[in-house]
Amino acid sequence: MKLRRNKLVPLVLEERPGIASGASWSGGIRQEIGPVIERLESIRQDWLQSTLEVGLGRTCLDLPETLLREYSLHRTASRLGEIFAWANRFQSQTDRVVFVGSADSHRIIRTFKQACCDPFWNELTRGERGSKPRVYFVGDSLDNDSLQGHLQMLSNERPANRGESFGWGTVILTGYEQEQSVIVAEKHLRQHLQRSGNEVLFYECHARVCEDSPSPCFVPSALLPFSPQGMLPAAILGINIMELLAGASWTSKLFASAASTQNPILQWVAWNHVAESRRVALWNPSLSAGMHWLVHLERSLPKGGMSPSGPCAILDPLSDQLSPDELACCNHIWVEQSRFDALPLAPGPVVEVIWDPTSDRPRAISPDVSSGPSCTEVAKNRYEQTLGHQVQLGGMGLTFKLPDLGELSLGQWMQWMIISSILENQLAQDT
């Protein structure tokens, strides 16, 4: 059962398992982290005070709130108004939509889809998907087999495609610097679909971020989840983009309002800057696409801005092949509430199965007799044991705690990662 929240619950950055044997930011580790936070505070002030020339950091910081403000003032004439109009067209006229874009654009869409949609989205019926289309991805590489496989799948000669009630849709995600793989895929896709004779809905989504600025800056595709290029695909999937933007806007306000050691974003960046390694234990696989997006986000920033501790490395702490000692020094990402009800390790007898009106999946109603611990409880126990073992080994790290995988939480986390990556890149370039 997917849980829905109408109220924003802030993300929490905990000093667990701690920093240097549990020392706080004002403890012994301050000698190393203190100067870093001071430099980050100076960068933060530069971002907030910049008025003439809008840089990359300020552009990404203001974008979510700018889109929300535009929509509140102009509605259908705003960028979000256009997104809603086209999303409705794709949902009502198509049952399959192909996103043609770079690998960075696809990672953003997959992050939204994996965290907010059913894990077997394309396998569901149209009714189970809430009349939203299936989605496909092309253009992320010059892969001959993948591109031709997609073209054959789109062919009206396939028996499975005959007599479909809905047409196809294609969204071209156009970046500032269009990659050759995207250009090739778009040309072949247009020619193939036009020759098929089927009704196809095309839309070209440009990377419009700071169009009203007198000196717009170049923004890498990986930094555009809250631009129209990220919001239109999310809206087509039925994801609440207003909540995504509200969560991202809240993170931007947190960054702008809290100074120095009171700013958790600066604390996160400072710790990653001085850490020996940047390993992250991901306790909810539904964020794995988001972590791959984060790794490539850092690599998409200007050369020379890499953290001294290297790129982020993702660990799977739920894997039986990973020893506890490998988690001795790492950060953690923990999600408090899964999207579905807890599943017991040993299934109990089912009395009846009903459909929950708030979910597209059936809920099994079991008797009160306990059938043992659930998957969620086992993961929680292993998480607490890992933190305890990390403390015993003298390991250090921080814990990112998300209340759930709703749009409000995901928007907060992705904006936090965008701001952090730009800060860390700028910090590394200055050293």
Secondary structure, 3 states (H helix, E strand, C coil): CCCCCCCCCCCEEEEEEEECCCECCCCCCHHHHHHHHHHHHHHHHHHHHCCCCCCHHHHHHHHHHHHHHHHHHHHHHCHHHHHHHHHHHHHHHEEEEEEECCHHHHHHHHHHHHHHCCCCHHHCCCCCCCCCCEEEEECCCCCHHHHHHHHHHHCCCCHHHCCCCCEEEEEEEECCCCCHHHHHHHHHHHHHHHHHCCCEEEEEEECCCCCCCCCCCCCCHHHCCCCHHHHHHHHHCCCCHHHHHHHHHHHHHHHHHCCHHHCHHHHHHHHHHHCCCCEEEECCHHHHHHHHHHHHHHHHCCCCCCCCCCCCEEECCCCCCCCHHHHCCCEEEEECCCCCCCCECCCCCCCEEEECCCCCCEEEECCCCCCCCEHHHHHHHHHHHHHHHHHHCCCCEEEEEECCCCHHHHHHHHHHHHHHHHHHHHHHHHC
